[in-house]
């Protein structure tokens, strides 16, 4: 059997990486970079240990709720360049186990680049990123450890179109976690039940609506039992009537205590789910606050302008 990390499996085509990449371009593997981790598995390509539960320490919504040593995710002084363009500037962010962080900001603000750096779909060039005690560096073993703990859902679904939904969900657990097929199928059906589409298990992706495909993508990530879920504009490619069904699944994950970082323009979702809002602009974290404070009394003129535009004020 081919080694999973070598990219022996077919994957959706990569897309261009660079400073002008919009959220719609954020597929798992950037053009011109190593194809070592195929697109459909870039966010969860190695074995994930069963989650030991979420021991979130809740504080006031918007507080960091953790010291750097207690954080499950910590970015310190992170910088990222595309050629001469600096996409991320001195990013400092800590996320506690069980915390839900919503990242917002105008297009080109660095939101997607930051979230992609957390599981090294983009490589940071300055500063430090630590996930569950493991530092992201040049050591491939560390990358494997980090990706073992982090699931990711993108704007595009990145499902294998020639495979059934069930096979999409079981492929990584069988190849990577070495589950037997019956074990993997049982796990897959549990998560399809959770996202409320078990009846779609034997269909192909193109037979499903966009909202259903995105719920499959969420279920596929969950099949690897991650400690952290990253969501990069998961509803922006969906028709309005399909958005609610995906947000409902994400809200369920939040209620269950999943650590989540969500890049989204869905401000209603942010008000409902977020413990903390992070506003980015120009590659910087401009403002961090509790949702109630962010939406009622933004601290900066840039945040006020953004909210005025996105909320239609």
Protein Blocks (a to p, Z undefined) as FASTA:
>chain_A
ZZfklopaccdddddedjklcfklmcfbdghiackbgfklmmombccdddebjaddcdde
hiaoiafklpmbdcehiacdehjbcfbghiacdddehiacddeddehilmmmmmmmmnop
accfedjddeehiacdfblklmmmmmmmpccddfbloiafkbcfklmmmmmmmmmnopaf
klmmmmmmmmmmmnopaklmmpcfklpcfklmmmmmmmmmmmnopabdcdehkllmpcfk
lmmmmmmmmmmmmmnopacddddfblklmmmmpmbdcddeehiafbdcdfklmmmmcfbf
klmmmmmmmnoZZ
